[in-house]
Amino acid sequence: MVRRSLGRQFGWLWAAYAVSAYGSALGFGAMPLIALLALDASPAQVSALSAVGPAVGALIAVPLGPWVEFRRKRPVMIGMDLARFAVLMTIPVAYAAGRLSFVQLLIVSAVVAAAKITFQAAGGACLKALVRPDDLLVANARFESTTWSAIAVGPPLGGAAVGLFGPVTTVVADALSYLLSALGITAIRGREDHRRRADRQPVRAGELLDGWRHLLTHPGLRALYLNQLLVGGLIMATEPLLAVLLLGQLGFPPWQYGLAFAAPCVGGLIGSRLARQVVARYGQHRVIRTVGTLRAVWLIGLAFVQPGIAGLATVIAVELAIIISMSLYNPVLATYRLEHTPGDRTARTLSAWSISSSASIAILSALGGLLANATSPRAAIAIAGLLILASPLLLPRRQDPPVVPEREPATAHAGSSAAPSRGADAPGALRPGASPASSPPG
């Protein structure tokens, strides 16, 4: 099958995403590792670093969605990349000077989280402006495949780098990846038009909720939004529980634990490459309903993991099924979300979606930890697996027509192989099996 060209400008956006995705994958888990190895942090502090920093970052990002809406998106993306580069580089500098502190790690974590959400909101609008509407699914599928390939190779390489060169090595690599990403976005040519506020007033309090208002008043988006919060939160809530079960109770060696999550990432390449053909054959709505249901049925299998090779094979098989389903579903969801969001609300809607996803993961992970303490990790995983089986009830029951594209100046698409398209989005990943619905590069 001939590879579909989306133009040089999309190529630069994709390259920028790829380099930051691989950098983030190399640095996956770097903050808790630094807290443990360099600061001798307690388990409570490590948990706080994983939860409090992103939660504070999400709060910081709340007013930034409306702000991004009325700014040129590429300068915002470059600014967020440079902010992440600068704040991450403070860690190796402080470490070398012997001044690194836990509070600094918390601040860096919050700033990186806020910048990521803001970048994703602007990146979604940028993608929507760079490619034609009928190319959005192809573009989102390419971002999705890049996400999973980065997850497959990044953490193992990052672990090896930490072992050879010290705990802050992967942070430096992650920081440099954002600098390279900013350079890639700078290479996107063509004048970028943007919407200006008619009254030139600062963001009003009511506008902070515009993204959520659109998500909750659109029937199809409301269903998908609530479904994603439940599915993503429950899958992510099982991650620390599964680590305790496999490493602590079942005695899996670390290399088997790493293999159990790295090997299934090949499923991400399979699912993302199938997305366009499956939608062309069966239609967007049927794929959302069917694959959205399939991705919820596998998680319960992790509650039945046993010691030894059979247990390892069980984890790999379950994660492979989850990842194939998610990587096929995510680009279709991301495309639907863009198609059903007006151009003047894209950044606010994507920002609201990302903030809510972060909050859902934090809340459900905390509840999962409490439940595991009261019962056991296996019981908590089983309950999460049962709860997620109800998530297909939230999927939309009927197909809604997409938002009618707005006519925009052709200069917004200069350099793209596509004819002038509309308005303005592109992915981040969490753990294997839980990438957040192909949001913009970040």
LUMDRENKE-162170 format. One line per field, with one value per residue (C-alpha): x, y, z; residue number from 1. Coordinates in steps of 0.001 Angstrom, whole numbers. Layout:
BEGIN
east = X;...
north = Y;...
up = Z;...
num = NUM;...
//
This chain:
BEGIN
east = 0;1402;2167;-75;1772;431;2924;6221;4705;2984;6291;7986;5173;5449;9243;8931;6477;8649;11791;9933;8075;11329;12925;9998;10098;13792;12965;9925;9895;12969;11514;10664;13989;15935;13926;14850;18483;19604;17393;16611;12925;10351;7596;5095;7240;7579;3804;3322;5728;3741;374;779;2998;679;-2382;-948;96;-3470;-4762;-2210;-3354;-7044;-6795;-4313;-6851;-8823;-5546;-4191;-7418;-6666;-2939;-963;-471;3052;4679;2736;4036;7604;7257;5986;8848;11415;9802;10078;13680;14613;12872;14135;17717;17570;17656;21111;22479;21214;22345;25863;25977;24661;21583;18835;15764;12448;10574;12404;11298;7693;7909;9506;6858;4047;5532;6135;2555;1048;3250;2307;-1430;-989;1204;-1367;-4156;-2149;-827;-4316;-5303;-2085;-2733;-6302;-4974;-2173;-4063;-7332;-10306;-10142;-6449;-6944;-7310;-4113;-2230;-3540;-2687;907;1210;-245;2232;5111;3868;3905;7256;8742;7234;8625;12264;12520;12158;14590;17194;16544;17061;20350;21477;20715;22714;25713;25740;23741;20205;19899;21060;17593;16364;19024;17943;14296;15124;17154;14297;12056;14675;14822;11026;10940;13381;11184;8090;10060;10711;6980;6518;3570;1808;-436;-3690;-5420;-8635;-8473;-10739;-13120;-13045;-9310;-10182;-8393;-9882;-13135;-14025;-16901;-14588;-12549;-15409;-16053;-14142;-16091;-19320;-18754;-17832;-20884;-23459;-22475;-24178;-21491;-18534;-20147;-20484;-16915;-15506;-17113;-16185;-12543;-12305;-13512;-11470;-8217;-8462;-9149;-6390;-3855;-5017;-3938;-330;1081;-1129;222;3801;3206;1530;4195;7350;6333;3950;4624;8396;8827;12409;12640;13634;10451;8390;9973;9454;5786;5179;7695;6895;3138;3878;4210;433;409;1969;-582;-3644;-2611;-1768;-5165;-7185;-7728;-8593;-10980;-12808;-13017;-14603;-16908;-17442;-16344;-19346;-19229;-15501;-15957;-18731;-17050;-13410;-14459;-16170;-13297;-10712;-12712;-12957;-9294;-8305;-9999;-7502;-4700;-6427;-5691;-1917;71;3825;6247;6317;2557;1942;4346;2588;-773;374;1868;-1280;-3620;-1484;-1165;-4950;-5435;-2809;-4104;-7598;-6428;-4107;-6886;-9461;-7337;-6803;-10475;-11508;-9036;-10342;-13984;-13155;-11615;-14393;-17051;-15318;-15624;-12355;-12879;-13105;-10451;-7763;-10218;-11848;-8555;-7268;-10411;-10122;-6466;-7078;-10012;-8001;-5204;-7698;-9463;-6214;-5103;-8424;-8887;-5227;-5603;-8822;-7149;-4306;-6710;-8691;-5514;-4482;-7896;-8014;-5110;-3589;-5150;-8603;-8263;-7247;-10236;-12621;-11138;-11573;-15228;-15962;-14453;-16866;-19615;-17799;-19289;-22666;-21267;-20374;-22555;-25540;-25967;-23735;-23642;-22739;-19402;-19186;-19372;-15823;-15257;-13783;-10266;-7591;-5381;-2332;-3113;-2188;753;3196;814;84;-3559;-5883;-7032;-8739;-10177;-9470;-6785;-4832;-1808;-141;1107;1180;804;1677;1180;-2532;-3484;-2461;-4757;-6787;-4242;-4072;-1606;2128;3573
north = 0;3390;5655;8698;12021;14732;17376;18762;20936;17952;16113;18717;18495;14699;14839;17280;14944;11882;13355;14545;11216;9243;11680;11361;7574;7568;9687;7623;7287;9501;11759;8989;7316;10508;11017;7508;7377;10977;12184;8934;9862;7873;5889;8574;11258;9215;8772;12488;13293;11078;12559;16081;17484;16514;17565;21025;21228;20479;23297;25687;24703;25531;29214;28466;26771;29971;31901;29540;29804;33401;33020;31717;28071;27429;30102;28678;25174;26446;28339;25248;23149;25731;26011;22248;22259;25036;23645;20090;21297;22786;19205;18149;21602;21399;17768;18643;21502;19335;21548;19286;19106;17287;20590;21349;18007;18825;22229;20773;18054;20626;22935;20049;18813;22259;22833;19431;20128;23563;22167;19487;22031;24188;21155;19883;23193;23224;19769;20669;23625;21737;18787;18327;16960;13622;13275;13725;10004;9210;11896;10747;7131;8132;9911;6853;4451;6740;6782;3008;2532;5071;3265;-49;1054;4128;2807;-132;2169;4754;2171;1099;4733;5384;2305;3407;7182;8091;9084;12425;11157;10530;13909;15584;13497;14390;18089;18090;16359;19335;21688;19652;19571;23370;23561;21211;23316;26430;24797;24722;27460;29586;32448;31311;33162;33153;34367;37669;38670;41366;43181;42644;41895;39296;35850;36011;33533;32077;31268;28899;26404;26726;23524;21479;23148;21986;18449;18084;19632;17690;14256;12231;13985;13805;10030;9557;11967;10185;6807;7846;9202;5886;3606;5587;6104;2447;1137;3534;2742;-871;49;412;-2442;-4741;-3751;-4715;-7979;-9044;-7836;-8044;-10981;-13228;-12763;-11759;-10587;-6976;-8034;-10084;-7175;-4892;-7460;-7840;-4193;-3654;-6640;-5936;-2454;-4041;-4158;-371;-464;-3040;-1194;2263;996;-691;2358;3938;662;-434;2910;2892;-559;-384;3317;5550;5014;1215;1187;3439;1222;-2110;-1359;865;-2196;-4574;-2430;-2805;-6601;-7542;-5842;-8431;-11000;-9402;-10512;-14151;-13848;-16673;-17060;-18306;-18349;-18938;-15787;-13784;-15041;-14036;-10475;-10147;-11526;-9251;-6158;-6994;-7223;-3948;-2120;-3313;-2182;1159;2002;1339;3255;6280;7818;7320;9023;11876;12413;12370;14890;17296;16832;17660;20670;24134;25805;28566;26057;23513;24559;24967;21606;19718;21437;20509;16908;16618;18243;15940;12879;13799;14319;11035;9072;10689;10050;6461;5618;6921;4951;1855;2179;2502;-497;-2567;-1696;-2747;-5968;-6958;-5785;-8752;-7948;-4277;-5219;-7554;-4812;-2397;-5083;-5524;-1798;-1191;-3719;-1139;1515;502;1688;5233;4948;7008;5107;7096;8835;12637;14710;16516;20240;22106;23348;27063;28811;29865;31710;29484;31011;28959;25885;27181;24468;21582;19149;19446;22016;24667;22927;24176;25375;23627;19048;16055;12400;11706;8344;6999;3402;560;141;3636;6261;9205;9106;10536;14026;16448;16008;16669
up = 0;-997;1958;1958;1940;4228;3165;4385;7095;8706;8369;10560;13127;13160;13481;16392;18091;17474;19007;22117;22405;22357;24793;27194;26864;27768;30802;31805;35606;35972;38676;41168;40396;41119;44319;45446;44343;44821;47685;49532;49406;51346;49602;50629;48991;45792;45677;46255;43436;41062;42072;43425;40666;37769;39779;40438;36786;35714;37927;36456;32962;33590;32559;29774;27457;26775;26542;23881;21875;20910;20268;17323;18084;16840;19070;22035;21237;20905;24189;26021;24619;25696;29133;29614;28389;30801;33874;33321;32913;36410;37757;36465;37301;40891;41159;40019;42524;45363;45753;44420;46670;46758;46512;43270;41829;42753;41058;37927;37763;38014;35371;32955;33441;32818;29763;28340;28599;27034;24255;23478;23239;20832;18950;18255;16756;14735;13292;12400;10418;8672;7195;5369;7340;5519;6452;10194;10875;8946;10885;14269;13434;12674;15995;17722;16111;17088;20675;20980;19277;21706;24697;23436;23247;25479;29057;28595;27045;29744;32476;30914;30622;34291;35264;33187;33587;36692;37715;35891;32491;31094;32349;30207;27201;27820;28121;24887;23083;23846;22470;19250;19127;19320;16407;14382;14979;14024;10645;9828;7262;6255;7986;10792;11241;14595;16128;17960;20785;19640;22970;23660;27271;29413;29820;31768;34514;32497;29585;31758;31501;27764;26946;29471;28354;24796;25883;28101;25766;22638;22965;21202;22814;26246;25960;24706;27290;30243;28790;28381;31924;33312;31028;31166;34924;35694;33421;34896;38443;37952;37055;40589;41809;39123;39984;43626;42582;40084;41813;45442;45772;42780;42721;39079;38369;37127;33597;33246;34553;31951;29205;30165;29271;26466;24250;23878;22521;19078;19270;19161;15696;14544;15799;14619;11127;10855;11910;8475;6723;9476;9491;5680;5761;8776;9430;12280;14536;14358;15077;18099;19470;18734;19559;22470;23909;23147;24942;28180;28314;28788;32049;34282;32978;35018;38219;37326;36851;38453;39129;36499;32721;32470;34480;32328;29193;30686;31345;27855;26203;28173;27590;23888;23536;25424;23379;19995;20970;22382;19490;16987;19036;20001;16531;15676;18913;18383;14856;15993;18712;16207;13666;16256;17797;16188;15296;17845;20719;19786;22267;25139;24467;24235;27354;29289;28093;29200;32579;33286;32245;34656;37473;36760;36777;40041;41801;40630;41339;44893;45383;43936;46418;49343;48136;47748;51309;52606;50573;48298;44999;43193;44574;43646;40073;39864;40995;38438;35774;36714;36837;33408;31921;32463;30410;27001;28324;28039;24354;21943;20591;17386;14885;14891;11819;12156;12693;9396;8620;8792;5800;6694;4768;2638;4311;7393;5380;3434;2532;3133;382;1341;-44;2413;5301;8553;11968;14040;16926;17414;21215;24611;26197;29613;30263;27807;27378;28436;25961;26196;23071;20705;21942;20369;20417;23780
num = 1;2;3;4;5;6;7;8;9;10;11;12;13;14;15;16;17;18;19;20;21;22;23;24;25;26;27;28;29;30;31;32;33;34;35;36;37;38;39;40;41;42;43;44;45;46;47;48;49;50;51;52;53;54;55;56;57;58;59;60;61;62;63;64;65;66;67;68;69;70;71;72;73;74;75;76;77;78;79;80;81;82;83;84;85;86;87;88;89;90;91;92;93;94;95;96;97;98;99;100;101;102;103;104;105;106;107;108;109;110;111;112;113;114;115;116;117;118;119;120;121;122;123;124;125;126;127;128;129;130;131;132;133;134;135;136;137;138;139;140;141;142;143;144;145;146;147;148;149;150;151;152;153;154;155;156;157;158;159;160;161;162;163;164;165;166;167;168;169;170;171;172;173;174;175;176;177;178;179;180;181;182;183;184;185;186;187;188;189;190;191;192;193;194;195;196;197;198;199;200;201;202;203;204;205;206;207;208;209;210;211;212;213;214;215;216;217;218;219;220;221;222;223;224;225;226;227;228;229;230;231;232;233;234;235;236;237;238;239;240;241;242;243;244;245;246;247;248;249;250;251;252;253;254;255;256;257;258;259;260;261;262;263;264;265;266;267;268;269;270;271;272;273;274;275;276;277;278;279;280;281;282;283;284;285;286;287;288;289;290;291;292;293;294;295;296;297;298;299;300;301;302;303;304;305;306;307;308;309;310;311;312;313;314;315;316;317;318;319;320;321;322;323;324;325;326;327;328;329;330;331;332;333;334;335;336;337;338;339;340;341;342;343;344;345;346;347;348;349;350;351;352;353;354;355;356;357;358;359;360;361;362;363;364;365;366;367;368;369;370;371;372;373;374;375;376;377;378;379;380;381;382;383;384;385;386;387;388;389;390;391;392;393;394;395;396;397;398;399;400;401;402;403;404;405;406;407;408;409;410;411;412;413;414;415;416;417;418;419;420;421;422;423;424;425;426;427;428;429;430;431;432;433;434;435;436;437;438;439;440;441;442
//
